[in-house]
Amino acid sequence: MEESLTEMEKVAGLKGSTKLRVSVATAFACPFAGPVAPEKVIRVIHRAFEAGADGVTMADTIGTADPKYVTSTLSVIREKYGDYPFTLHLHDTYGMALANMVAAMGLGFASFDAAAGGLGGCPFAPGAAGNAATEDMVNMAERMGIATGIDVLKVLSVVRTMESAYGLRINSHLAATKLGRESDEGCCS
């Protein structure tokens, strides 16, 4: 970790006016060390801010966090940094990405990474599944009355193309439904 932080500081020293966003990988759990204490995350965030980072993303890199753990960790982060607009990067290894999103939203977090079709994963984290699916997150937010400005039908169209034309494995709850596969109307209202 120290080596990574030192490299991040070197990059930050070169950034000039370019925006630098730092991602804190395995902010909730590590595939090798297990659960990550919030104090370790705060240490990394502190170093990122000291180096001049313009933004920080906290990642559930291996997708093993649950709403209780997310709430516990993010509460400590909120206590330390107030309403700073952190971004969360959630994976869906155990199907908890959407529940973790709602838990984080309950604490005022409003920025989330996602990937169409839930594509992705982590080559450095054994067993990590894809990212949270954009269409699933948008569908959930819209159903909760939160406007995202994202046309979920267009995202689903891209997902269908990725799956059929490129043979990519899709990790999406909405795309797996009959509605998500066959309908271009009325699927997410």
KOLGUSE-731556 format. One record per residue (C-alpha): residue number from 1; x, y, z. Coordinates in pm, whole numbers, plus 50000, padded with zeros to 5 digits. Layout:
N
- nr x y z
- NUM X Y Z
...
//
This chain:
189
- nr x y z
- 1 50000 50000 50000
- 2 50281 50238 50086
- 3 50438 50182 49745
- 4 50107 50263 49573
- 5 50061 50579 49779
- 6 50414 50695 49694
- 7 50345 50638 49322
- 8 50014 50826 49352
- 9 50200 51121 49508
- 10 50448 51120 49217
- 11 50161 51127 48967
- 12 49991 51406 49160
- 13 50314 51606 49143
- 14 50299 51590 48762
- 15 49930 51666 48713
- 16 49952 52044 48677
- 17 49601 52170 48600
- 18 49477 51824 48502
- 19 49211 51683 48733
- 20 49322 51382 48935
- 21 49073 51133 49077
- 22 49212 50870 49310
- 23 49041 50534 49347
- 24 49076 50358 49679
- 25 49066 49991 49580
- 26 48938 49732 49826
- 27 48794 50006 50049
- 28 48562 49757 50219
- 29 48731 49419 50189
- 30 49055 49281 50049
- 31 49076 48936 49886
- 32 49397 48870 50077
- 33 49358 49057 50410
- 34 48981 49041 50463
- 35 48767 49328 50598
- 36 48928 49672 50577
- 37 48906 49903 50878
- 38 48763 50248 50798
- 39 49076 50404 50950
- 40 49286 50249 50671
- 41 49055 50400 50411
- 42 49077 50738 50584
- 43 49457 50715 50578
- 44 49453 50664 50200
- 45 49196 50940 50147
- 46 49405 51176 50361
- 47 49718 51104 50156
- 48 49523 51155 49833
- 49 49395 51493 49947
- 50 49740 51595 50072
- 51 49880 51510 49729
- 52 49620 51731 49561
- 53 49361 51483 49440
- 54 49052 51649 49300
- 55 48825 51355 49373
- 56 48819 51022 49550
- 57 48636 50703 49459
- 58 48598 50423 49712
- 59 48568 50078 49558
- 60 48409 49756 49670
- 61 48660 49595 49435
- 62 48568 49235 49508
- 63 48197 49294 49565
- 64 48177 49132 49906
- 65 48053 49430 50107
- 66 47698 49429 50240
- 67 47471 49720 50339
- 68 47558 49690 50710
- 69 47933 49703 50642
- 70 47894 49980 50382
- 71 47688 50186 50627
- 72 47939 50129 50906
- 73 48239 50229 50694
- 74 48075 50520 50515
- 75 47940 50661 50842
- 76 48298 50694 50967
- 77 48399 50856 50635
- 78 48107 51103 50659
- 79 48199 51186 51017
- 80 48554 51271 50907
- 81 48485 51445 50573
- 82 48129 51575 50601
- 83 47945 51610 50272
- 84 48248 51573 50047
- 85 48117 51428 49717
- 86 48292 51091 49713
- 87 48212 50842 49437
- 88 48144 50475 49505
- 89 48250 50196 49273
- 90 48044 49886 49346
- 91 48082 49531 49220
- 92 47801 49276 49223
- 93 47983 48954 49314
- 94 47723 48853 49574
- 95 47432 49052 49431
- 96 47470 49333 49686
- 97 47559 49629 49461
- 98 47208 49775 49450
- 99 47149 49724 49822
- 100 47487 49887 49892
- 101 47392 50176 49664
- 102 47072 50237 49861
- 103 47261 50214 50193
- 104 47513 50473 50068
- 105 47236 50699 49939
- 106 47085 50692 50289
- 107 47407 50857 50408
- 108 47400 51121 50135
- 109 47629 50959 49877
- 110 47505 51038 49527
- 111 47783 50952 49281
- 112 47829 50594 49162
- 113 48040 50425 48897
- 114 47866 50166 48684
- 115 47920 49973 48362
- 116 47666 49884 48095
- 117 47579 49519 48127
- 118 47774 49495 48453
- 119 48091 49435 48254
- 120 48427 49440 48421
- 121 48576 49272 48717
- 122 48919 49295 48867
- 123 49216 49096 48741
- 124 49395 49153 49072
- 125 49111 49028 49290
- 126 49037 48657 49255
- 127 48664 48589 49220
- 128 48556 48950 49168
- 129 48249 48969 48946
- 130 48152 49252 48716
- 131 48074 49607 48809
- 132 47730 49724 48909
- 133 47521 49738 48591
- 134 47434 50090 48475
- 135 47084 49983 48373
- 136 47017 49825 48713
- 137 47133 50134 48901
- 138 46938 50369 48675
- 139 46625 50153 48699
- 140 46647 50149 49079
- 141 46711 50522 49111
- 142 46428 50612 48871
- 143 46186 50380 49053
- 144 46284 50559 49375
- 145 46192 50893 49214
- 146 46549 51004 49153
- 147 46598 51143 48803
- 148 46927 51030 48653
- 149 46907 51184 48307
- 150 47006 50845 48163
- 151 46781 50674 47909
- 152 46774 50316 48038
- 153 46625 50188 47712
- 154 46928 50315 47520
- 155 47158 50149 47774
- 156 46964 49823 47733
- 157 47001 49850 47356
- 158 47379 49879 47398
- 159 47377 49585 47639
- 160 47186 49369 47391
- 161 47439 49461 47121
- 162 47734 49381 47348
- 163 47583 49044 47423
- 164 47471 48941 47074
- 165 47733 49100 46850
- 166 48036 49056 47071
- 167 47942 48758 47286
- 168 48016 48942 47608
- 169 47887 48790 47932
- 170 47627 49026 48075
- 171 47584 49067 48451
- 172 47261 49264 48465
- 173 46938 49195 48649
- 174 46727 49418 48424
- 175 46875 49289 48097
- 176 46805 48932 48209
- 177 46433 48994 48240
- 178 46190 48938 47954
- 179 46109 49307 47977
- 180 46474 49404 47949
- 181 46533 49169 47656
- 182 46226 49220 47443
- 183 46066 49553 47520
- 184 46166 49895 47401
- 185 45876 50054 47581
- 186 45756 50074 47936
- 187 46033 49881 48104
- 188 46143 50112 48369
- 189 45864 50337 48474
//
